[in-house]
Amino acid sequence: MRDPFGREIDNIRISLTQRCDLDCFYCHREGEKKACYDILSHQDIEAILEISQEMGMSKVKFSGGEPLQHPHIVKIVKIADNCMEDVSMTTNGILLNEMSSELKDAGLDRVNVSLDTLDPDVYEKVTGCNRLEEVKEGIKKAVEVGLDPVKINTLLMKGINEDEIEELVEFSGEAGAILQLIEMTTSLEGIDERFFKKHHMPLDGIAEEFEKRAYRTEKRKMHARKKYFFKDPDVEIELVRTMHNSTFCNNCKRLRVSSSAELKPCLLRTDNHVDIRDDLNNGKNLKDKFMTAIDNREPYWC
């Protein structure tokens, strides 16, 4: 299935809930309002994934909020494993230590863990709690049980964590995880522009430094993202730059679903969502809504 710009849609990202045990000050909640506490049931997920599979999608990523806060997350992963070739998740990692084995057995293939700092004081400032050690143990456990790859997602922020890059590189290498350094983005509409101007940190200088240090580099087909391979420590690093990045948008193959049951053709767009709450029990209507959402897709950064 392709959108009007010829981009194949092969994966779907589902926000299961907006419930979360952290309160990160930069959280965009997948484009949903903070006060939204809707939750998609495992029956809803099954209906969505069956249509996704019928339309040629083979990958799903679960997000939130915090997906591990969903009361039926293991059952949902099992459902996904029956429909999709690749099942992944993005999580804050707090419950990962206790749940990694069960999730792996249920069919979870890989996981992304949000970790912006290794400094306990900074972690508490960013997230509102002091559960850093639980997250670190969760990352190690995920690697241990065979989730592959385990990626650490670090949002670089000026005045917050820009001096921790080397420590994060070291920890990722020790844990056996891939480090993704993410550049903060904002929308064309200038939402949260003051926050963006205060904390935005461009990755150009880091890219130049990594280019010199890496013994090998690769370019991922998806988004043409650069990968850097270091020997000391032995670690793989990716730089994620989406803003004003037409290559990123032109290679987007994802459709999103919000926890309030809206199809979202683009994370940054707010004017082209398609409500499917009343269609989840009607296969024909649901497929038509998927078609509408795919027709609504267009690159945000051109």
C-alpha positions as CSV (number, residue, x, y, z in Angstrom):
1,M,0.0,0.0,0.0
2,R,1.4,3.4,-1.0
3,D,0.4,6.9,-0.2
4,P,-0.2,9.7,-2.8
5,F,3.6,10.5,-2.7
6,G,4.6,6.9,-3.6
7,R,5.8,6.0,-0.1
8,E,5.1,2.4,0.9
9,I,3.3,2.0,4.2
10,D,4.8,-1.1,5.9
11,N,4.5,-0.3,9.6
12,I,2.1,1.0,12.2
13,R,2.9,2.7,15.5
14,I,0.2,2.4,18.2
15,S,0.0,4.5,21.3
16,L,-1.6,2.2,23.7
17,T,-2.2,4.6,26.6
18,Q,-1.2,8.0,27.8
19,R,-0.7,6.7,31.3
20,C,2.9,7.0,32.5
21,D,4.9,6.7,35.7
22,L,7.2,9.6,34.6
23,D,6.4,13.2,34.0
24,C,9.2,14.3,31.5
25,F,9.1,18.0,31.0
26,Y,9.5,17.8,27.2
27,C,7.1,14.9,26.5
28,H,4.9,15.5,23.4
29,R,2.7,12.5,24.2
30,E,2.6,11.4,20.6
31,G,0.7,14.5,19.7
32,E,-2.1,13.9,22.3
33,K,-3.3,16.2,25.0
34,K,-1.8,15.6,28.5
35,A,-5.2,15.1,30.1
36,C,-6.2,12.3,27.7
37,Y,-6.3,8.9,29.6
38,D,-8.1,6.8,27.0
39,I,-6.8,3.3,26.6
40,L,-7.0,0.9,23.6
41,S,-8.2,-2.5,24.6
42,H,-6.6,-5.7,23.4
43,Q,-9.7,-6.2,21.2
44,D,-9.1,-2.8,19.6
45,I,-5.5,-3.7,18.9
46,E,-6.4,-7.0,17.3
47,A,-8.9,-5.2,15.0
48,I,-6.3,-2.6,14.1
49,L,-3.5,-5.1,13.4
50,E,-5.8,-7.4,11.4
51,I,-6.6,-4.5,9.0
52,S,-2.9,-3.4,9.0
53,Q,-1.9,-6.9,8.0
54,E,-4.5,-7.1,5.3
55,M,-3.2,-3.8,3.9
56,G,0.3,-5.1,3.7
57,M,1.9,-3.8,6.9
58,S,4.3,-6.2,8.6
59,K,5.8,-4.2,11.5
60,V,4.3,-2.7,14.6
61,K,5.7,-0.5,17.4
62,F,3.9,0.1,20.6
63,S,4.3,3.4,22.5
64,G,2.5,5.6,24.9
65,G,2.6,7.3,27.4
66,E,4.2,4.2,28.8
67,P,3.1,1.0,27.0
68,L,4.1,-1.2,30.0
69,Q,1.5,0.6,32.0
70,H,-1.2,-1.1,29.9
71,P,-2.9,-3.9,32.0
72,H,-2.9,-6.3,29.0
73,I,0.5,-5.5,27.4
74,V,1.7,-9.1,27.3
75,K,-1.5,-10.3,25.7
76,I,-1.2,-7.4,23.2
77,V,2.3,-8.4,22.3
78,K,1.1,-12.0,21.7
79,I,-1.7,-10.8,19.4
80,A,0.9,-8.7,17.5
81,D,3.2,-11.6,17.1
82,N,0.5,-13.5,15.4
83,C,-0.1,-10.7,12.9
84,M,3.2,-9.0,12.3
85,E,6.7,-10.0,11.3
86,D,8.4,-7.5,13.6
87,V,7.1,-6.4,17.0
88,S,8.8,-3.6,18.9
89,M,8.2,-1.1,21.7
90,T,9.4,2.2,23.0
91,T,9.4,2.4,26.8
92,N,10.8,4.5,29.7
93,G,12.4,1.2,31.0
94,I,11.2,1.4,34.6
95,L,9.3,-1.9,34.4
96,L,11.6,-3.5,31.8
97,N,13.7,-5.4,34.3
98,E,10.8,-7.4,35.7
99,M,8.9,-7.8,32.3
100,S,11.6,-8.4,29.7
101,S,11.6,-12.2,29.8
102,E,7.8,-12.4,29.6
103,L,7.6,-9.9,26.8
104,K,10.4,-11.8,24.9
105,D,8.4,-15.0,25.3
106,A,5.2,-13.3,24.1
107,G,6.9,-12.3,20.9
108,L,8.5,-8.9,21.4
109,D,11.5,-8.6,19.1
110,R,13.2,-5.4,20.0
111,V,12.9,-2.3,22.3
112,N,13.8,1.3,22.5
113,V,14.4,2.8,26.0
114,S,14.3,6.5,26.7
115,L,17.3,7.6,28.8
116,D,18.5,11.2,28.6
117,T,21.0,11.2,31.4
118,L,23.1,9.0,33.8
119,D,23.1,11.7,36.4
120,P,20.5,11.0,39.2
121,D,19.9,14.6,39.9
122,V,19.4,15.5,36.2
123,Y,17.2,12.4,35.7
124,E,14.9,13.6,38.5
125,K,14.8,17.1,37.1
126,V,13.8,15.7,33.7
127,T,11.4,13.0,34.7
128,G,10.1,14.0,38.1
129,C,11.3,10.9,39.9
130,N,14.5,9.1,41.0
131,R,14.2,5.7,39.3
132,L,17.3,5.9,37.1
133,E,18.9,2.7,38.5
134,E,15.7,0.7,37.6
135,V,16.0,1.9,34.0
136,K,19.7,1.0,33.7
137,E,18.9,-2.5,35.1
138,G,16.0,-2.8,32.7
139,I,18.3,-2.0,29.7
140,K,20.8,-4.7,30.8
141,K,18.0,-7.2,31.3
142,A,16.5,-6.6,27.9
143,V,19.9,-7.3,26.3
144,E,20.3,-10.4,28.5
145,V,17.0,-12.0,27.5
146,G,17.8,-11.5,23.8
147,L,15.7,-8.5,22.7
148,D,17.7,-7.3,19.7
149,P,18.5,-4.6,19.1
150,V,18.0,-2.7,22.4
151,K,18.3,1.0,21.6
152,I,18.8,3.8,24.0
153,N,17.0,7.0,22.9
154,T,18.6,10.1,24.2
155,L,17.1,13.5,23.5
156,L,20.0,16.0,23.6
157,M,19.1,19.2,25.3
158,K,21.3,22.3,25.7
159,G,21.7,23.1,29.4
160,I,20.6,19.7,30.5
161,N,22.7,16.8,29.2
162,E,25.0,18.0,26.4
163,D,28.0,17.3,28.6
164,E,27.1,13.6,29.1
165,I,27.6,12.2,25.6
166,E,30.8,10.3,26.4
167,E,29.2,8.8,29.5
168,L,26.2,7.7,27.5
169,V,28.5,6.2,24.8
170,E,30.4,4.3,27.5
171,F,27.2,3.0,29.2
172,S,25.7,1.9,25.9
173,G,28.8,-0.1,25.0
174,E,28.9,-1.8,28.4
175,A,25.2,-2.7,28.2
176,G,25.4,-4.0,24.7
177,A,22.9,-1.4,23.4
178,I,22.8,0.9,20.4
179,L,22.8,4.6,21.3
180,Q,20.5,7.0,19.4
181,L,21.2,10.7,20.0
182,I,18.1,12.6,19.0
183,E,18.0,16.3,18.0
184,M,15.0,18.2,19.4
185,T,12.4,19.2,16.8
186,T,9.5,21.6,16.7
187,S,6.7,22.1,14.3
188,L,6.3,24.7,11.6
189,E,3.5,26.2,13.7
190,G,6.1,27.1,16.4
191,I,4.4,25.1,19.2
192,D,6.6,25.3,22.3
193,E,9.0,27.6,20.4
194,R,10.4,29.2,23.6
195,F,11.3,25.8,25.0
196,F,12.8,24.8,21.7
197,K,15.0,27.9,21.5
198,K,16.2,27.4,25.0
199,H,17.1,23.7,24.8
200,H,17.7,22.9,21.1
201,M,21.1,21.5,20.4
202,P,22.2,21.0,16.7
203,L,24.0,17.7,16.0
204,D,26.3,19.0,13.2
205,G,29.4,19.3,15.5
206,I,28.8,15.9,17.0
207,A,28.5,14.4,13.6
208,E,31.8,15.8,12.5
209,E,33.5,14.5,15.7
210,F,31.9,11.0,15.3
211,E,33.0,10.9,11.6
212,K,36.6,11.3,12.7
213,R,36.3,8.8,15.6
214,A,34.4,6.0,14.0
215,Y,36.3,3.1,12.4
216,R,33.3,2.4,10.2
217,T,30.1,4.2,9.1
218,E,26.9,3.1,7.4
219,K,23.8,4.8,6.2
220,R,20.4,3.2,7.1
221,K,18.0,2.8,4.2
222,M,15.2,4.2,6.5
223,H,15.6,8.0,6.7
224,A,19.1,7.8,5.3
225,R,20.3,7.9,8.9
226,K,24.1,7.7,9.6
227,K,25.4,5.0,11.9
228,Y,28.8,5.3,13.5
229,F,30.8,2.3,14.8
230,F,33.4,2.9,17.6
231,K,36.0,0.4,18.8
232,D,36.7,1.9,22.2
233,P,34.2,1.4,23.5
234,D,32.6,-1.2,21.2
235,V,29.4,0.6,20.4
236,E,27.1,1.6,17.6
237,I,25.6,5.1,17.5
238,E,23.0,6.8,15.4
239,L,22.2,10.5,15.1
240,V,18.5,11.2,14.6
241,R,17.7,14.5,12.9
242,T,14.1,15.0,11.7
243,M,13.6,18.8,11.5
244,H,13.9,20.4,8.1
245,N,14.9,16.9,6.9
246,S,13.1,16.1,3.7
247,T,15.0,12.8,3.4
248,F,13.5,11.7,6.7
249,C,10.0,12.5,5.6
250,N,10.4,11.2,2.1
251,N,11.3,7.8,3.6
252,C,8.6,7.7,6.2
253,K,6.7,4.4,6.0
254,R,4.6,4.7,9.1
255,L,1.0,5.2,10.0
256,R,0.2,6.1,13.7
257,V,-2.7,5.3,16.0
258,S,-3.4,7.4,19.1
259,S,-4.7,6.0,22.4
260,S,-7.9,7.9,21.7
261,A,-8.4,5.8,18.6
262,E,-7.4,8.3,15.9
263,L,-5.3,7.5,12.8
264,K,-2.5,10.0,12.5
265,P,-0.8,10.3,9.1
266,C,1.9,12.4,10.6
267,L,3.1,13.1,14.1
268,L,3.5,16.8,13.6
269,R,0.3,17.5,11.7
270,T,-2.8,18.2,13.8
271,D,-5.4,18.8,11.0
272,N,-5.7,15.4,9.2
273,H,-6.5,12.8,11.8
274,V,-9.1,10.2,11.2
275,D,-11.3,9.0,14.1
276,I,-11.8,5.2,14.2
277,R,-13.4,4.7,17.7
278,D,-16.8,3.9,16.3
279,D,-15.4,1.7,13.5
280,L,-13.2,-0.8,15.5
281,N,-16.0,-3.4,15.4
282,N,-16.7,-2.9,11.7
283,G,-14.1,-4.3,9.4
284,K,-15.3,-2.6,6.2
285,N,-15.6,0.8,7.8
286,L,-12.2,0.5,9.5
287,K,-10.5,-0.4,6.3
288,D,-12.1,2.6,4.6
289,K,-10.8,4.8,7.4
290,F,-7.3,3.5,6.9
291,M,-7.5,4.3,3.2
292,T,-8.6,7.8,4.1
293,A,-5.7,8.3,6.5
294,I,-3.2,7.0,4.0
295,D,-4.6,9.3,1.3
296,N,-4.1,12.2,3.8
297,R,-0.3,11.5,4.1
298,E,2.1,14.1,2.8
299,P,5.8,14.9,3.8
300,Y,5.9,17.4,6.6
301,W,9.3,18.7,5.7
302,C,9.5,19.2,2.0
